[in-house]
Amino acid sequence: MSIYFEQESRTFHLSNGKISYIMKILPNDQLGQLYFGKAVTHRNSFDHLLEMVTRSMTACAFEDDDRFSLDHVKQEYPSYGTGDFRHPAVRILQGNGSAITNFTYLSHEVLQGKPALTGLPATYCEADDEAETLRITLRDELIGVRLELLYTLFAGQGVLARSARLVNDGGETVTVDTAMSLCLDLPDSEYEWVQLSGAWSRERHIHVRPLAPGVQSVESIRGTSSHNHNPFVALKRRDTNERQGEVVGCSLVYSGNFLAQAEVDAWGVTRLTMGINPFGFAWKLEPGASFQTPEAVVVYSSDGLNDMSQIFHRLYQKRLARGYWRDRPRPILLNNWEATYFNFDEEKLLHIAETAQKQGIELFVLDDGWFGERNNDRAGLGDWTPNRKRLPDGIAGLAERIEELGMKFGLWFEPEMVNKDSDLYRAHPDWVIRTPGRNMAQGRHQYVLDYSRPEVVDFIFESMAKLLREAKISYIKWDMNRCITEAFSAALPADRQGELFHRYILGVYDLYDRLTTAFPQVLFESCASGGGRFDPGILHYAPQGWASDDSDAAERLKIQYGTTLCYPVSSIGAHVSIVPNHQVFRVTPLKTRANVACFGTFGYELDLNRLTEEELMTVREQVRFMKKYRAVLQYGTFYRLLSPFEGNYTAWMVVSEDKKTAIVGWYKMLNEVNSSFRRVKLCGLESDVQYRVNGQWVHGGDELMNIGLLTSDSSAGECREGQTPSCDFDSKLFVLRAE
């Protein structure tokens, strides 16, 4: 792993044997982009990659040079207005009304390891030899603002982490309204744009389209990363698939308003930018102050989408998530929400928990309704004290009784919200985000607390910490059920209202950080009406997130398949729920519900007392299977095999680190009659190893990867007596063990 700087050619080359990232100080002393992709041999100069020609209708930087124009040069962190007419990475409004900047090279340094980003989640190193970081410092001499660009190159992986920091060394206050985390100018536009989009209960569906001239983007201006678009995009070559081909993936370690954008210019150059959404953003930067952008992670692979995803999975699983639960298999839980909703008391909960314990379930989670006057969703949020009418001995008493059963106890919070009908709102109505004189829009009859105010975060921390100190709580489900409207803080002056969205997210991160530091062995699971804030920023604090409120097995195939483009299986909260399903009212087999959920953290969200004895026996078998294989399922190498977005069948698999165990999930949507024979080619096995499949047949790894695993069922022909009939929403798990 090396970071080179060639003084004579003024060229930077970051290379680790997997990727190369090459930049150059341009003739105007700004920073230019030359290459990002598969590793290439270092040389003293890559100046031939800086192509310049004379073109009409071009603004040129120098009087005597009509070839050097910023409109046609690939740049690292461009600004607008001095010849480049594409969208910029940075824009700073100055006191005279100008937004023109000129950041020129000042210095650079190479650091071993990776520096932390103050107040922000980011990837990290546990040893300095895991990464090298290049810090390039540029400066706008006129306004005295310094720009620091950070590039962290991880050893042995095709991944680069980037961020930017602005420091006002001048004497004038300026306002930053654009500060992207990543800008990457690519030399052509022969890519397909891949995004993860949807809505509540259908999050992170895969959408693919060719790049075209102009701008294509995904974004959020909801105050959260949102159900609608995830802060991840990829650019893949048109012939790239799961197993082969070039792809560049970009992911933003942030949970608030974001923008990911590809702009294709008239000459086919693609500018990819990612960072805080400039819409509604304005950060006042006073003399001596600084602003740090979130981190963007960019991955390159020449081996297809699966390889890109596996790079993200390894990094996010081991060097973004952190703490006690980072590397531990997750407990199998039962959540009471769809079993009871608000209709429960302590005895009802204990009855459900007792049955769960008999099936081998390890963790009982009490969801919404345990606090204040919370008998419905119109009251109680913000009053984090137990409702003694429901729970006579409080949370501490219930937790003790759950522990006596031999289970751990978990609890639901929604700490960012408040109902008007609550003691907290009555005492502090000014703690709500609201615009003076304007109507307050409600969502789920609740309002957003102003986490840009330290006193609000302090109050919620003390409320939650008190319960965590008093009761045996092993798990927290942190929910967030609405977006921000009427964005205004009573604590910020008029010229700082554009900072509210970002300051809000910084407050959320602060509360997460304080709680996870104070209670390091508590497992935190994030939730935002399901997957409304399923992003790398939250993953830094909560190693798993509720992927969607839609727990239907058929819908979950698309949600979980799309999620794995960027996020590891260990981060995906997935449960077996009741049928008919409460979101789509579909009936799917109990087997299939578990076969989908086991490729996640796994749990149940139903009243087991309503199941038949035969169904309970099946649950016990599912729990035993998950306990036996959860380390492989959650931490093995994951491969997507057949896409639910492309046909009637879905398949994926996971392979243990030593390649001695593999588990294949195979799923069918609708049953077929007299259908074709089917097989699926596997991945990641040892070619020269024999694998026993489901304890029966033995096949070579090379055979399973090149010929395939036979998955034909009784629908391939006439189903005769003695055969097990297939059905709609059928599924199978295949366990492969090396001989």
Residue pairs with C-beta under 8 A, 6 or more apart in sequence:
1 15
1 16
1 17
1 131
1 132
1 153
1 155
1 156
2 13
2 14
2 15
2 16
2 42
2 132
3 12
3 13
3 14
3 110
3 132
3 134
3 153
4 11
4 12
4 13
4 14
4 15
4 42
5 11
5 12
5 13
5 108
6 13
6 44
6 45
8 44
8 45
9 24
9 44
9 45
9 46
9 47
10 24
10 25
10 105
11 22
11 23
11 24
11 25
11 34
11 44
11 45
11 46
11 47
12 21
12 22
12 23
12 24
12 108
12 134
12 136
13 20
13 21
13 22
13 42
13 46
14 20
14 21
14 22
14 132
14 134
14 151
14 153
14 160
15 21
15 39
15 40
15 42
15 153
16 39
16 153
16 154
16 155
16 156
16 157
17 39
17 156
18 38
18 39
18 156
18 157
18 158
18 300
19 36
19 37
19 38
19 39
19 153
19 158
19 159
19 160
19 300
20 35
20 36
20 37
20 38
20 39
20 40
21 35
21 36
21 151
21 153
21 160
22 33
22 34
22 35
22 36
22 46
22 49
23 31
23 32
23 33
23 34
23 76
23 136
24 31
24 32
24 34
24 46
24 47
24 50
25 31
25 32
25 105
26 32
26 50
26 68
26 73
26 75
27 61
27 62
27 65
27 68
28 61
28 62
28 68
28 70
28 104
29 104
29 105
30 70
30 75
30 76
30 78
30 102
30 103
30 104
30 105
30 138
31 75
31 76
31 77
31 103
31 105
31 136
31 138
31 149
32 50
32 73
32 74
32 75
32 76
33 74
33 75
33 76
33 184
33 185
34 46
34 49
34 50
34 74
35 46
35 49
36 160
36 184
36 186
36 248
36 298
36 300
37 246
37 300
37 302
38 300
38 302
50 73
52 67
52 68
52 69
52 72
52 73
53 67
53 72
54 66
54 67
55 69
55 71
55 72
58 66
58 69
58 71
58 72
58 83
59 69
59 70
59 71
59 82
59 83
60 66
60 67
60 68
60 69
60 83
61 68
61 69
61 70
61 82
61 83
62 68
69 83
70 78
70 82
70 83
70 84
71 83
71 84
71 85
71 86
72 267
72 269
73 84
74 185
74 186
74 187
74 269
75 84
75 183
75 185
76 149
76 183
76 185
77 89
77 90
77 103
77 138
77 147
77 149
77 164
77 180
77 183
78 84
78 86
78 88
78 89
78 90
78 183
78 271
79 88
79 89
79 90
79 91
79 100
79 101
79 102
79 103
80 86
80 87
80 88
80 91
80 99
81 99
81 100
82 100
82 102
86 263
86 265
86 271
87 215
87 261
87 263
87 271
87 273
88 178
89 164
89 178
89 179
89 180
89 183
89 273
89 275
90 101
90 103
90 147
90 164
90 166
90 176
90 178
90 179
90 180
91 99
91 101
91 176
91 177
91 178
91 278
92 99
92 101
92 140
92 143
92 145
92 166
92 174
92 175
92 176
92 177
92 285
93 99
93 174
93 175
93 176
93 177
93 282
94 143
94 172
94 174
95 172
95 173
95 174
99 177
101 140
101 143
101 145
102 140
102 141
102 142
103 138
103 139
103 140
103 145
103 147
104 138
104 139
104 140
104 141
105 136
105 137
105 138
106 137
106 138
106 139
106 146
107 136
107 137
108 134
108 135
108 136
108 137
109 134
109 135
110 132
110 133
110 134
110 135
111 132
111 133
111 134
111 135
112 128
112 129
112 132
112 133
113 125
113 127
113 128
113 129
113 130
113 131
113 132
113 133
114 122
114 123
114 124
114 125
114 130
114 131
114 133
114 152
114 161
115 133
115 150
116 122
116 124
117 163
117 292
117 294
117 295
118 292
119 292
119 506
119 509
119 510
120 253
120 254
120 292
120 294
120 295
120 506
120 509
120 537
121 253
121 254
121 294
121 295
121 320
121 509
121 536
121 537
121 538
121 539
121 540
121 541
122 161
122 163
122 253
122 294
122 295
122 320
122 540
123 152
123 154
123 161
123 253
123 295
123 297
123 315
123 316
123 319
123 320
124 319
124 320
124 322
125 131
125 319
126 319
129 155
130 154
130 155
130 319
131 152
131 153
131 154
131 155
132 152
132 153
133 150
133 151
133 152
133 153
134 150
134 151
134 152
134 153
135 148
135 149
135 150
135 151
136 148
136 149
136 151
137 146
137 147
137 148
137 149
138 146
138 147
138 148
138 149
139 145
139 146
139 147
139 169
140 147
143 170
143 172
143 174
144 168
144 169
144 170
144 171
144 172
145 166
145 167
145 168
145 169
145 170
145 174
145 285
146 166
146 167
146 168
146 169
147 164
147 165
147 166
147 167
148 164
148 165
148 166
148 167
149 162
149 163
149 164
150 161
150 162
150 163
150 164
150 165
151 160
151 161
151 162
152 160
152 161
152 162
153 160
154 160
154 161
154 315
154 319
157 311
157 314
157 315
158 299
158 300
158 301
158 311
159 297
159 298
159 299
159 300
159 311
159 312
159 315
160 297
160 298
160 299
161 295
161 296
161 297
161 298
162 181
162 182
162 295
162 296
162 297
162 298
163 181
163 292
163 293
163 294
163 295
163 296
164 179
164 180
164 181
164 292
164 293
165 290
165 291
165 292
165 293
166 176
166 179
166 285
166 290
166 291
167 289
167 290
168 174
168 285
168 286
168 287
168 288
168 289
168 290
169 287
169 288
170 287
171 287
172 287
173 284
173 285
173 286
173 287
174 285
175 282
175 283
175 284
175 285
175 495
175 498
176 282
176 283
176 285
176 291
177 278
177 281
177 282
177 283
177 498
178 278
178 281
179 275
179 276
179 283
179 291
179 293
180 259
180 273
180 274
180 275
180 276
180 293
181 252
181 254
181 274
181 275
181 276
181 293
181 294
181 295
181 296
182 250
182 252
182 272
182 273
182 274
182 275
182 296
182 298
183 271
183 272
183 273
184 248
184 250
184 271
184 272
184 273
184 298
185 269
185 270
185 271
185 272
186 235
186 248
186 269
186 270
186 271
186 272
187 269
188 268
188 269
188 270
189 211
189 213
189 264
189 268
189 269
189 270
190 211
190 237
190 238
191 210
191 211
191 235
191 236
191 237
191 238
191 248
191 262
191 270
192 208
192 209
192 210
192 211
192 235
192 236
192 237
192 238
192 240
193 208
193 209
193 210
193 211
193 216
193 233
193 234
193 235
193 262
194 206
194 207
194 208
194 233
194 234
194 235
194 236
194 565
195 206
195 207
195 218
195 229
195 230
195 232
195 233
195 260
196 203
196 204
196 205
196 206
196 207
196 229
196 230
196 232
196 562
196 563
196 565
196 566
197 204
197 205
197 207
197 218
197 228
197 229
197 230
198 204
198 205
198 227
198 228
198 559
199 227
199 228
200 227
200 529
200 530
200 532
200 549
201 530
201 548
201 549
201 550
201 555
201 583
202 548
202 550
202 555
202 558
202 559
203 227
203 230
203 530
203 531
203 532
203 534
203 547
203 548
203 559
203 562
203 563
204 230
204 531
204 534
204 547
204 559
204 562
204 563
204 565
205 558
205 559
205 562
205 645
206 558
206 561
206 562
206 565
206 643
206 645
209 216
210 238
211 235
211 262
211 264
211 270
212 264
213 264
213 265
213 266
214 263
214 264
215 261
215 262
215 263
215 264
216 261
216 262
216 264
217 259
217 260
217 261
217 262
218 229
218 230
218 233
218 259
218 260
219 229
219 257
219 258
219 259
219 260
219 261
219 277
219 279
220 226
220 228
220 229
220 231
220 256
220 257
220 258
220 277
221 257
221 277
221 279
221 280
222 228
222 257
222 483
222 484
223 256
223 257
223 448
223 483
223 484
223 487
223 501
223 504
224 255
224 256
224 480
224 483
224 484
224 528
224 532
224 533
225 231
225 254
225 255
225 256
225 258
225 532
225 533
225 534
225 535
225 537
226 483
226 532
226 533
227 528
227 529
227 530
227 531
227 532
229 260
230 534
230 535
230 566
231 251
231 252
231 254
231 258
231 260
231 274
231 535
231 536
232 249
232 250
232 251
232 252
232 260
232 565
232 566
233 249
233 250
233 260
233 262
233 272
233 274
234 247
234 248
234 249
234 250
234 305
234 308
234 565
235 247
235 248
235 262
235 270
235 272
236 245
236 246
236 247
236 248
236 305
237 245
237 246
237 247
239 245
240 246
240 247
240 304
240 305
241 304
241 305
242 304
242 305
242 306
242 639
242 640
242 641
243 303
243 304
243 306
243 683
244 303
244 304
245 302
245 303
245 304
246 300
246 301
246 302
247 299
247 300
247 301
247 304
247 305
247 308
248 272
248 298
248 299
248 300
249 298
249 299
249 301
249 308
249 309
249 311
249 312
249 565
249 566
250 260
250 272
250 274
250 296
250 297
250 298
250 299
251 296
251 297
251 298
251 299
251 312
251 536
251 566
252 258
252 260
252 274
252 275
252 294
252 295
252 296
252 297
252 535
252 536
252 537
253 294
253 295
253 296
253 297
253 320
253 535
253 536
253 537
253 540
254 275
254 276
254 294
254 295
254 505
254 535
254 536
254 537
255 505
255 508
255 509
255 533
255 535
255 537
255 538
256 276
256 501
256 502
256 504
256 505
256 537
257 276
257 277
257 279
257 280
257 281
257 501
257 502
258 274
258 275
258 276
258 277
259 273
259 274
259 275
259 276
259 277
259 278
259 279
260 272
260 273
260 274
261 271
261 272
261 273
261 274
262 270
262 271
262 272
263 270
263 271
263 273
264 270
264 271
265 271
274 296
275 293
275 294
275 296
276 293
276 294
276 502
280 487
280 498
280 501
281 498
281 499
281 501
281 502
282 497
282 498
282 499
283 291
283 498
283 499
283 502
284 495
284 496
284 498
284 499
285 291
294 537
297 312
297 315
297 536
299 308
299 311
299 312
300 308
301 307
301 308
301 311
305 565
305 640
306 639
306 640
306 683
308 565
309 564
309 565
309 566
309 638
309 640
310 637
310 638
312 565
312 566
312 567
312 568
313 564
313 567
313 568
313 569
313 637
313 638
314 568
316 536
316 539
316 566
316 567
316 568
316 571
317 326
317 568
317 570
317 571
317 635
318 326
318 327
320 536
320 539
320 540
321 539
321 540
321 543
321 570
321 571
322 540
322 543
323 516
323 520
323 543
324 520
324 521
324 523
325 523
325 543
325 544
326 543
327 635
329 630
329 631
329 634
329 635
330 523
330 544
330 570
330 601
330 602
330 630
330 634
331 362
331 363
331 408
331 474
331 475
331 523
332 360
332 361
332 362
332 363
332 602
332 603
332 604
332 623
332 626
332 627
332 630
333 361
333 362
333 363
333 364
333 365
333 410
333 475
333 603
333 604
334 352
334 353
334 356
334 361
334 363
334 364
334 365
334 603
334 604
334 605
334 606
334 608
335 365
335 367
335 477
335 575
335 603
335 604
335 605
336 344
336 349
336 352
336 364
336 365
336 366
336 367
336 607
337 367
337 368
337 412
337 605
338 551
338 577
338 578
338 582
338 605
338 606
339 352
339 578
339 605
339 606
339 607
340 348
340 349
340 352
340 369
340 607
341 369
342 368
342 369
342 374
342 375
342 376
344 369
344 390
345 390
345 391
346 390
346 391
346 392
346 393
346 397
346 398
346 401
349 364
349 366
349 398
350 398
350 401
350 402
350 405
351 609
352 364
352 607
352 608
352 609
353 364
353 402
353 405
353 407
354 405
355 608
355 609
355 616
356 364
356 407
356 604
356 608
357 364
357 405
357 406
357 407
359 608
359 616
359 619
359 620
359 623
360 620
360 623
360 624
360 627
361 407
361 603
361 604
361 623
362 407
362 408
363 407
363 408
363 409
363 410
363 474
363 475
363 603
364 402
364 405
364 407
364 408
364 409
364 410
365 409
365 410
365 411
365 412
365 475
365 477
365 603
366 395
366 398
366 409
366 410
366 411
366 412
367 412
367 477
368 374
368 377
368 412
368 414
368 479
369 375
369 387
369 390
370 386
370 387
370 390
370 391
370 395
370 411
370 412
371 380
371 383
371 384
371 385
371 386
371 387
372 379
372 380
372 381
372 382
372 383
372 384
372 385
372 387
372 422
372 423
373 379
373 380
373 383
373 387
373 421
373 422
374 380
374 381
374 383
374 387
377 419
377 444
377 445
377 446
378 419
378 421
378 445
379 419
379 421
379 422
380 387
380 419
380 421
380 422
381 414
381 417
381 418
381 419
381 422
381 424
381 446
382 417
382 418
382 419
382 422
382 423
382 424
382 425
382 449
383 422
383 423
383 424
384 413
384 415
384 460
384 463
384 464
384 467
385 463
386 394
386 395
388 394
391 397
391 398
393 400
393 401
394 471
395 411
395 467
395 470
395 471
395 473
396 470
396 471
396 472
398 409
398 471
399 409
399 471
399 472
399 473
400 471
400 472
402 408
402 409
403 409
403 472
408 472
408 474
408 475
409 471
409 472
409 473
409 474
409 475
410 473
410 474
410 475
410 476
410 477
410 523
411 467
411 471
411 473
411 475
411 476
411 477
412 476
412 477
412 479
413 464
413 476
413 477
413 478
413 479
414 446
414 478
414 479
414 480
414 481
415 449
415 460
415 463
415 464
415 478
415 511
416 448
416 449
416 451
416 460
416 480
416 508
417 446
417 447
417 448
417 449
417 480
417 481
417 482
418 424
418 425
418 431
418 432
418 446
418 447
418 448
418 449
419 425
419 445
419 446
419 447
420 445
420 447
424 431
425 431
425 432
425 447
428 456
430 490
431 449
431 450
431 453
431 456
432 440
432 447
432 448
432 449
432 450
433 447
433 448
433 449
433 450
433 484
433 485
433 486
433 487
433 488
433 489
433 500
433 504
434 440
434 447
434 486
434 488
434 490
435 486
435 487
435 488
436 488
436 490
438 486
439 486
440 447
440 485
440 486
441 485
441 486
442 482
443 481
443 482
443 483
443 485
444 481
444 482
446 481
446 482
448 482
448 484
448 504
449 456
449 460
450 456
450 489
450 490
450 491
450 504
451 457
451 503
451 504
451 505
451 506
451 507
451 508
451 510
451 511
452 489
452 491
452 492
452 499
452 500
452 503
452 504
452 506
452 507
453 489
453 491
453 507
454 507
456 507
457 507
457 510
457 511
460 511
461 511
461 514
461 515
464 476
464 515
465 515
465 518
465 519
467 473
468 476
468 515
468 518
468 519
468 522
473 522
474 521
474 522
474 523
475 522
475 523
475 524
475 525
476 515
476 522
476 523
476 524
476 525
477 525
477 527
477 546
478 512
478 524
478 525
478 526
478 527
478 542
479 527
479 528
479 529
480 527
480 528
480 529
480 532
480 533
481 528
481 529
482 529
483 532
484 501
484 504
487 497
487 500
487 501
488 497
488 500
489 497
489 500
489 503
492 499
492 500
492 503
505 537
509 537
509 541
512 524
512 538
512 541
512 542
513 541
515 522
515 524
516 522
516 524
516 541
523 543
523 544
524 541
524 542
524 543
525 542
525 544
525 545
525 546
525 573
525 601
526 533
526 534
526 538
526 539
526 541
526 542
526 544
526 545
526 546
527 545
527 546
527 573
528 534
529 549
530 546
530 547
530 548
530 549
530 550
531 545
531 546
531 547
531 548
531 549
531 559
531 563
533 545
534 545
534 547
534 563
534 567
536 566
536 567
538 545
539 545
539 567
539 571
543 570
543 571
544 570
544 571
544 572
544 573
544 601
545 571
545 572
545 573
546 573
547 556
547 559
547 560
547 563
547 572
547 573
547 574
547 600
548 555
548 556
548 559
549 583
550 556
550 559
550 581
550 583
550 584
551 574
551 575
551 576
551 577
551 581
551 582
551 583
551 593
551 605
552 577
552 581
552 583
552 584
552 586
552 588
553 588
553 592
553 593
553 595
553 596
553 597
553 667
553 729
553 731
554 584
554 586
554 588
554 669
554 729
555 583
555 584
556 574
556 596
556 597
557 596
557 644
557 650
557 667
558 644
558 645
560 572
560 574
560 596
560 599
560 600
561 640
561 643
561 644
561 645
561 650
561 652
563 572
564 572
564 638
564 640
564 652
568 634
568 638
569 599
569 600
569 633
569 634
569 635
569 636
569 638
569 654
570 601
570 634
570 635
571 601
572 599
572 600
572 601
573 600
573 601
573 603
574 596
574 597
574 598
574 599
574 600
574 601
574 602
574 603
575 597
575 602
575 603
575 604
575 605
576 590
576 593
576 594
576 597
576 603
576 604
576 605
576 606
576 619
576 622
577 593
577 604
577 605
577 606
578 605
578 606
578 607
578 610
579 586
579 587
579 588
579 590
579 593
580 586
580 587
581 587
581 588
586 729
588 729
589 727
589 729
589 730
589 731
590 615
590 618
590 619
591 618
591 731
592 667
592 729
592 730
592 731
594 618
594 622
595 665
595 667
595 731
595 732
595 733
596 665
596 667
596 731
597 603
598 622
598 625
598 626
598 629
598 630
598 633
598 665
598 733
599 633
599 638
599 652
599 654
599 665
600 634
601 634
602 626
602 630
602 633
604 619
608 616
608 619
611 619
625 733
626 633
629 661
629 663
629 735
632 654
632 655
632 656
632 661
632 662
632 663
633 654
633 663
635 657
636 654
636 655
636 656
636 657
636 661
636 662
636 663
637 654
637 655
637 656
637 657
637 684
638 652
638 653
638 654
639 652
639 653
639 654
639 655
639 682
639 683
639 684
640 652
641 651
641 652
641 653
641 664
641 680
641 681
641 682
641 683
642 649
642 650
642 651
642 652
642 680
643 650
644 650
644 667
644 669
648 668
648 669
648 670
648 672
649 666
649 667
649 668
649 669
649 678
649 680
650 665
650 666
650 667
650 669
651 664
651 665
651 666
651 667
651 680
651 711
652 664
652 665
653 662
653 663
653 664
653 665
653 682
653 683
653 684
654 662
654 663
655 661
655 662
655 683
655 684
655 685
656 662
659 684
659 685
659 686
659 689
659 738
660 689
660 737
660 738
661 735
661 736
661 737
661 738
662 682
662 684
662 685
662 691
662 735
662 736
663 733
663 734
663 735
663 736
664 680
664 682
664 709
664 733
664 734
664 736
665 731
665 732
665 733
666 680
666 711
666 731
666 732
666 733
666 734
667 729
667 730
667 731
668 713
668 726
668 728
668 729
668 730
668 731
669 728
669 729
670 728
671 715
671 726
671 727
671 728
671 730
672 715
673 715
674 715
674 716
674 717
674 718
675 715
675 716
676 716
677 710
677 712
677 716
678 710
678 711
678 712
678 716
679 707
679 708
679 709
679 710
679 711
679 712
680 708
680 709
680 711
681 704
681 705
681 706
681 707
681 708
681 709
682 704
682 705
682 708
682 709
683 705
685 691
685 701
685 704
685 705
685 736
686 701
686 738
687 700
687 701
687 702
687 705
688 700
688 701
688 702
689 700
689 701
689 738
689 739
690 698
690 699
690 700
690 701
690 738
690 739
691 698
691 699
691 700
691 701
691 704
691 736
691 737
691 738
691 739
692 698
692 736
692 737
692 738
692 739
693 699
693 709
693 734
693 735
693 736
694 734
694 735
695 735
695 737
698 739
699 709
704 736
709 734
711 732
713 724
713 726
713 730
713 732
714 723
714 724
714 725
714 726
715 726
719 725
719 726
